[in-house]
Amino acid sequence: RMVPQINLRDQPNQIGRQRVNALLLAAILLLGLGLRVDYAWEGRAPIFDASAYATIARNLDEDRGFTLGRAATQPASNYSPGVPLIAAGLYAITGGVHERLARLALALIGTFAVLFTYLIGRRLAGVTAGLIGAGAVAIYPALLEYQGMLMGEPLAATLLSGAVLAMLWADGPGARGRWIVPGLLLGALALVRPEYVAI
């Protein structure tokens, strides 16, 4: 039986590359987190949907139910429940309507999309692909803009990328029990963006 030869001279180079890749990933994650927290802290002028989510969350916190109120031009049932429920839950924990806090919590969750994208890219095409994908998600303008409002897109990006990663992890012999993880993530995703039921 042949014993594989280990080239000890290549080990320092490999360790060096791993350190550089780890530093690059850390820098990308910090960039993504910093940008998201900045947008969430400063806030943006809300578009119509963001105002609706904020109103529903406030009404839930004030025990008025999942509603936009009697003067609304469309029913609250036109809106996905995910973001208002998360915001109202945070309001209940903190004892009042703190929209900035809700935006910051969603920014922290939104940063996981950067990490999940890296892990998907690394698994499918290597570390370089993972870093490129993570970098693109970290600075993607639409996700950052929506992070400054109560919108579902950044949360949906995290849930979707997490579900794809979980499906890759669950796929394999003897892994039937693992499929509960992507199932739960996709179920949560449908509560945030119902069009993803198609997945």
C-alpha positions as CSV (number, residue, x, y, z in Angstrom):
1,R,0.0,0.0,0.0
2,M,1.3,3.4,-1.0
3,V,1.7,6.0,1.8
4,P,0.8,9.5,0.6
5,Q,3.8,11.9,0.8
6,I,3.3,15.1,2.8
7,N,5.3,18.0,1.6
8,L,6.2,19.9,4.7
9,R,7.4,22.9,2.7
10,D,3.8,23.6,1.5
11,Q,2.3,23.7,5.0
12,P,3.4,27.2,5.9
13,N,2.1,28.5,2.6
14,Q,-1.2,26.8,3.2
15,I,-1.5,28.1,6.7
16,G,-0.6,31.6,5.4
17,R,-3.4,31.4,2.8
18,Q,-5.9,30.2,5.4
19,R,-5.0,33.2,7.6
20,V,-5.3,35.7,4.8
21,N,-8.7,34.2,3.8
22,A,-9.9,34.3,7.4
23,L,-8.8,38.0,7.7
24,L,-10.6,38.8,4.4
25,L,-13.8,37.1,5.6
26,A,-13.6,38.9,8.9
27,A,-13.1,42.3,7.1
28,I,-16.1,41.6,4.8
29,L,-18.3,40.6,7.7
30,L,-17.3,43.7,9.7
31,L,-17.9,45.9,6.6
32,G,-21.4,44.3,6.1
33,L,-22.3,44.7,9.7
34,G,-21.0,48.2,9.9
35,L,-22.9,49.4,6.9
36,R,-26.1,47.7,8.0
37,V,-25.9,49.1,11.5
38,D,-25.2,52.6,10.1
39,Y,-28.2,52.5,7.8
40,A,-30.4,51.0,10.6
41,W,-29.3,53.7,13.1
42,E,-29.7,56.6,10.8
43,G,-32.9,55.3,9.2
44,R,-34.3,56.2,5.8
45,A,-37.5,57.9,4.7
46,P,-39.8,54.9,4.7
47,I,-41.5,53.8,1.5
48,F,-45.2,52.9,1.7
49,D,-44.7,49.3,2.6
50,A,-42.2,50.2,5.4
51,S,-44.7,52.6,6.9
52,A,-47.4,49.9,6.8
53,Y,-45.1,47.4,8.5
54,A,-44.3,50.0,11.2
55,T,-48.0,50.8,11.7
56,I,-49.0,47.2,12.0
57,A,-46.1,46.5,14.5
58,R,-47.2,49.5,16.6
59,N,-50.8,48.4,16.6
60,L,-49.8,44.9,17.6
61,D,-47.8,46.3,20.5
62,E,-50.8,48.5,21.6
63,D,-53.2,45.5,21.5
64,R,-55.1,46.7,18.5
65,G,-54.4,43.6,16.5
66,F,-52.8,43.0,13.0
67,T,-54.4,46.1,11.4
68,L,-53.5,49.4,9.7
69,G,-56.5,51.1,11.2
70,R,-59.9,52.2,9.7
71,A,-58.5,55.0,7.5
72,A,-56.1,52.6,5.6
73,T,-56.5,52.4,1.9
74,Q,-55.8,48.6,1.9
75,P,-56.2,45.9,4.5
76,A,-53.3,44.8,6.7
77,S,-53.7,41.2,5.3
78,N,-52.0,42.5,2.1
79,Y,-48.7,42.5,4.1
80,S,-46.6,39.6,5.3
81,P,-46.6,39.1,9.1
82,G,-42.9,38.3,9.6
83,V,-41.4,41.8,10.1
84,P,-44.3,43.3,12.1
85,L,-44.3,40.3,14.4
86,I,-40.6,40.5,15.0
87,A,-40.8,44.3,15.6
88,A,-43.8,43.9,17.9
89,G,-42.1,41.2,19.9
90,L,-39.1,43.5,20.4
91,Y,-41.5,46.3,21.5
92,A,-43.1,43.9,24.0
93,I,-39.7,43.0,25.4
94,T,-38.4,46.5,25.6
95,G,-41.6,48.1,26.9
96,G,-42.5,50.4,24.1
97,V,-42.2,51.2,20.4
98,H,-38.5,51.6,19.5
99,E,-38.3,51.4,15.8
100,R,-34.6,52.1,15.7
101,L,-34.0,49.1,18.0
102,A,-36.1,46.9,15.6
103,R,-34.1,48.1,12.6
104,L,-30.8,47.4,14.5
105,A,-32.0,43.9,15.3
106,L,-32.9,43.3,11.7
107,A,-29.5,44.7,10.7
108,L,-27.7,42.1,12.9
109,I,-29.9,39.3,11.4
110,G,-29.2,40.7,7.9
111,T,-25.5,40.4,8.4
112,F,-25.8,36.6,8.5
113,A,-26.7,36.7,4.8
114,V,-23.1,37.8,4.2
115,L,-21.7,34.8,6.1
116,F,-24.2,32.3,4.6
117,T,-23.3,33.5,1.1
118,Y,-19.6,32.9,1.8
119,L,-20.3,29.4,3.1
120,I,-22.5,28.6,0.0
121,G,-19.9,29.9,-2.4
122,R,-17.0,28.1,-0.6
123,R,-18.9,24.8,-0.6
124,L,-19.9,25.0,-4.3
125,A,-16.8,26.6,-5.9
126,G,-14.1,27.3,-3.3
127,V,-13.0,30.0,-0.9
128,T,-12.4,32.7,-3.6
129,A,-16.0,32.3,-4.8
130,G,-17.3,32.5,-1.3
131,L,-15.3,35.7,-0.6
132,I,-16.5,37.3,-3.8
133,G,-20.1,36.4,-3.1
134,A,-19.9,37.6,0.5
135,G,-18.4,40.9,-0.6
136,A,-21.1,41.5,-3.1
137,V,-23.9,40.9,-0.5
138,A,-22.0,43.0,2.1
139,I,-22.3,46.1,-0.1
140,Y,-25.4,45.4,-2.1
141,P,-27.2,48.8,-2.2
142,A,-30.8,47.6,-2.1
143,L,-30.3,45.5,1.0
144,L,-28.5,48.4,2.7
145,E,-31.3,50.9,1.9
146,Y,-34.0,48.5,3.1
147,Q,-32.0,48.1,6.3
148,G,-32.8,51.7,7.1
149,M,-36.5,50.9,7.2
150,L,-38.8,48.2,8.5
151,M,-38.7,46.0,5.4
152,G,-38.5,42.3,4.9
153,E,-35.9,42.0,2.1
154,P,-32.8,41.9,4.3
155,L,-34.4,39.3,6.6
156,A,-35.6,37.3,3.5
157,A,-32.0,37.4,2.2
158,T,-30.8,35.8,5.4
159,L,-33.5,33.2,5.6
160,L,-33.1,32.3,1.9
161,S,-29.3,32.0,2.0
162,G,-29.6,30.1,5.3
163,A,-32.2,27.7,3.8
164,V,-30.0,27.0,0.8
165,L,-27.0,26.4,3.0
166,A,-29.1,24.1,5.2
167,M,-30.3,22.2,2.1
168,L,-26.7,21.6,1.0
169,W,-25.9,20.4,4.6
170,A,-29.0,18.1,4.8
171,D,-28.5,16.5,1.4
172,G,-26.7,13.2,1.8
173,P,-27.2,9.6,2.9
174,G,-28.7,9.0,6.3
175,A,-29.5,12.7,6.8
176,R,-33.3,12.7,6.7
177,G,-33.6,14.3,10.2
178,R,-31.6,17.3,9.0
179,W,-34.2,18.4,6.6
180,I,-36.2,20.0,9.4
181,V,-33.7,22.9,9.5
182,P,-34.3,24.0,5.9
183,G,-38.0,23.3,6.3
184,L,-38.2,25.7,9.3
185,L,-36.1,28.3,7.5
186,L,-38.3,28.2,4.4
187,G,-41.4,28.3,6.6
188,A,-40.1,31.4,8.3
189,L,-39.2,32.9,4.9
190,A,-42.7,32.4,3.6
191,L,-43.9,34.5,6.6
192,V,-41.6,37.3,5.5
193,R,-42.0,37.1,1.7
194,P,-44.8,34.7,0.7
195,E,-43.7,34.5,-3.0
196,Y,-40.9,32.2,-1.8
197,V,-43.4,29.5,-1.1
198,A,-42.6,28.5,-4.8
199,I,-39.2,27.2,-3.5
